[in-house]
Amino acid sequence: MAIVRGDKLSLSFGTHVLLDQANFSLSAGEKVAIVGRNGAGKSSLLKLIAQINKPDSGELQQQKALRVRYLAQALPESLDISVFEYVSKGVEDIKVALEKYQHLLETGGSDSEINQLHDLLDRTNGWQWQQKVDKVLTRLNLDGNVMLSTLSGGWRRRVSLAECLAAEPDLLLLDEPTNHLDLDTIEWLEESLKQYKGALLLISHDRQFIDAVVSKVWEIDRGIVSVFPAPYDAYVEYKEKQLSDEAKTNAEFDKKLANEEKWIRQGIKARRTRNEGRVRALKKMRQQHAERRTRQSTAQLNVKSGGQSGKLVAVLDNATLTRGDKVLFQNYTTSVIKGDKIGVLGPNGCGKSSLIKMILGELKPDSGSVELGETVKLVSVEQMRDALDDNKTVWEAVSDGLDMLRIGSYEIPSRAYIGRFNFKGSDQQKRVGELSGGERGRLQLACTLK
């Protein structure tokens, strides 16, 4: 039985079409991954189902009294409230129902309304909402008394997950749930979602995570929602065949169109005797060709060498860094050599970002030293992406208004450089605030690597 159904849904931002007469259906208990290129409309589809946004046209139907919880891709704000208070927002509807139920019992409400609230509280175990919150806090190793504003990005991600999971909704919508999480928490989340009894729609670029959790794949491609089987490799195989068939069909169409264009340009005699039905058919073919939506190409990220800098990039000598009473590093010594490619792993809050910031000079060690090579120039891509100005266009954000950019030892037109990151044509005039999370990531790379 379908709990959510989309019928001919259309959604656009300016001239950019995200959904074009899209149809889909989700059944109770079904677990589905939504995949597609950056900016294809994955997050927008989740927001439609979460009723945060509305479609331009079409109909979205949901089962009556469906309980839905949505995890946004962005981290929760660094608020001055406790973790328990924030997570309790996930069961706010249950808390309200319990308070209303108790009030009606005391004041003598109607039997039908009391019974309806009683059924909801039974179905959601709302009688023990505090225990539900405490349980999920324990499972995610969260301290309910800690203030949200003191937590790192990874811990704030855990808090937002806890807020959704505490509700135990009929439908869980997760947008990039593994972002900012450490490996142990990702494994825990996999197991939790496998056992989750409600329906699940998730967006993720983690193929292993997708294969572990879902049984079906929805792909958004040029405004259309298509259904493919899981695992991810099976989706890729089906998609490659679909694209091959599409290319063959388009080639045959283009050949026929070229022949018809040649025919229409023939001499006067041919034009006098031409078939008007054939002319109308040609006009229709021209329109079909103009309306054909091509697939987005692949970004070309050319990362140049750091030039003629010395061999030594950075040296940490007995560096110690603390955060309050917590020691992140103690007497840590290491060297970074030109050409090194280093991954920094560890549980959330252990100090991974702090280590990077210490090398960048944004944080000073409490003791010890951090020294850089004499000609070393450092750049960083922030995990929060807060440095981007939402009011600028993509072109303005990268080019700073310049028509030419100097990349290393050569110059390149700014629009051509931005095009390498798959922002082409009118996409360069998009406002940064309109971009998807993946597009913002590409934009930040474009700004960093220039």
Order of alpha helices (4+ residues) and beta strands (2+ residues): beta-beta-beta-alpha-beta-beta-alpha-alpha-alpha-alpha-alpha-beta-alpha-beta-alpha-beta-beta-alpha-alpha-alpha-beta-beta-alpha-beta-alpha-beta-beta-alpha-alpha
